[in-house]
Amino acid sequence: MLAWIDSSWLAEFMRAYQWAFPISEAIHFVGLVILMGSVVVMDLRLLGFARGLPVRVVHTLLPWAWVGFTINLITGTMFFATLPTFYYPNMSLRIKLVLLLLAGLNALWFQLTVSKDIDNWPDDVDVPGQVKLIAGTSLALWISIICFGRFIMYWPPI
């Protein structure tokens, strides 16, 4: 499988043009800013900060989080294709992927238990404890995902 990825058109493209990887990194960073900007504002509001912001208004940022996530998924795939034999055994990447899975499950928990009722909440609502747990978990997971993503290039430690 790694050999197939290593010989794919995407891998060839990423290696053939010296600007492809740095431009992908810049786009990855833009996606990260869009994703984290949306997630942090939503999570902090759900944790009780900025009660002057109605939760239903902050909830409208959710599609932007998906835009940022999609950008990062695409560019992350491009990075992996560039050097699959480096990335595949990389423990930092593996930890990041597990954290991404947990963040996805946490988002699903939010979607199934909270999201459908947000539009009916009063503007200055103090959210229930379960919602604060979901928001705090989300914030911790996404910060960890960023950290382990940054560690990828430095794994294994020198």
C-alpha positions in Angstrom: 0.0 0.0 0.0 2.8 2.4 0.9 4.5 1.7 -2.4 1.3 2.4 -4.3 0.9 5.8 -2.4 4.6 6.6 -3.0 4.1 6.1 -6.8 0.8 7.8 -7.0 0.2 10.9 -9.2 -0.2 13.0 -6.0 3.1 11.9 -4.5 4.8 12.5 -7.9 3.2 16.0 -8.0 4.2 16.9 -4.5 7.8 15.8 -5.1 8.2 17.2 -8.6 7.4 20.8 -7.8 9.4 22.4 -5.0 6.7 24.9 -4.2 4.0 22.2 -3.8 4.8 21.3 -0.2 5.3 24.8 1.2 2.1 26.1 -0.5 0.3 23.1 0.9 1.7 23.9 4.3 0.4 27.5 4.0 -3.0 26.3 2.9 -3.0 23.8 5.8 -2.3 26.6 8.2 -5.2 28.7 6.8 -7.5 25.6 7.2 -6.2 25.3 10.8 -7.0 28.9 11.5 -10.5 28.6 10.1 -11.1 25.3 12.0 -9.6 26.4 15.3 -11.1 29.9 15.1 -14.6 28.4 14.9 -14.0 25.6 17.4 -12.4 27.8 20.0 -15.2 30.4 19.9 -17.9 27.7 20.1 -16.2 25.7 22.9 -15.4 28.8 25.0 -19.0 30.0 24.7 -20.3 26.6 25.7 -17.9 26.6 28.7 -19.5 29.8 29.9 -17.3 32.6 28.5 -18.7 35.5 26.6 -22.3 35.0 27.7 -23.3 38.1 25.8 -22.9 36.0 22.6 -26.0 33.9 22.0 -25.1 30.2 21.6 -27.3 29.9 18.6 -25.3 32.7 16.8 -22.0 31.1 17.8 -23.4 27.7 16.5 -23.5 29.2 13.0 -19.7 29.0 13.0 -20.0 25.2 12.7 -20.0 25.0 8.9 -16.8 27.1 8.9 -15.2 24.4 11.2 -16.1 21.8 8.6 -14.5 24.0 5.8 -11.3 24.2 7.8 -11.3 20.5 8.6 -11.8 19.6 5.0 -8.9 21.9 3.9 -6.7 20.2 6.5 -7.8 16.7 5.5 -6.9 17.4 1.9 -3.6 19.0 2.6 -2.7 16.4 5.2 -3.3 13.7 2.7 -0.9 15.6 0.3 1.7 15.6 3.0 1.4 11.9 3.6 1.6 11.1 -0.1 4.9 13.0 -0.3 6.8 10.6 2.0 4.5 7.7 3.1 7.4 5.7 4.5 8.3 8.5 6.8 4.7 9.3 7.9 3.3 5.8 8.3 5.5 4.6 11.2 5.6 8.1 12.8 4.2 7.7 16.3 3.3 11.4 16.5 1.1 11.1 13.4 -0.5 7.9 14.8 -1.3 9.7 18.1 -2.7 12.7 16.1 -5.0 10.3 14.1 -6.3 8.7 17.2 -7.0 12.1 18.7 -8.8 13.1 15.5 -10.9 10.0 15.8 -11.7 11.0 19.4 -12.5 14.5 18.3 -14.8 13.1 15.7 -16.6 11.0 18.3 -16.9 14.0 20.6 -18.4 16.0 17.7 -20.8 13.2 17.1 -21.8 13.2 20.8 -22.4 17.0 20.5 -24.4 16.5 17.3 -26.6 13.8 18.7 -27.2 15.3 22.2 -26.9 19.0 22.0 -26.8 20.5 18.5 -30.5 20.0 17.6 -31.7 22.1 20.6 -29.3 25.0 20.5 -31.5 27.2 18.4 -34.2 27.1 21.2 -31.8 28.2 24.0 -32.2 31.6 25.6 -29.5 34.1 24.6 -27.7 34.2 27.9 -28.0 30.5 28.8 -25.6 28.8 31.2 -25.2 25.5 29.4 -25.7 22.2 31.2 -22.7 20.3 32.6 -22.8 17.6 29.8 -22.4 20.4 27.2 -19.4 21.9 29.2 -17.8 18.5 29.3 -18.2 18.1 25.5 -16.8 21.6 24.9 -13.9 21.1 27.3 -13.1 17.7 25.7 -13.2 19.3 22.3 -10.9 22.1 23.2 -8.4 19.7 24.8 -8.5 17.3 21.9 -8.0 20.0 19.2 -5.1 21.6 21.1 -3.5 18.1 21.4 -4.1 17.5 17.7 -2.2 20.7 16.9 0.7 19.8 19.2 1.1 16.2 17.9 0.8 17.5 14.3 3.6 19.9 15.0 5.7 17.1 16.6 5.4 14.9 13.4 8.5 16.4 11.8 10.5 15.9 15.0 9.6 12.3 15.6 11.6 10.3 16.6 13.2 12.7 19.0 16.9 13.4 18.3 
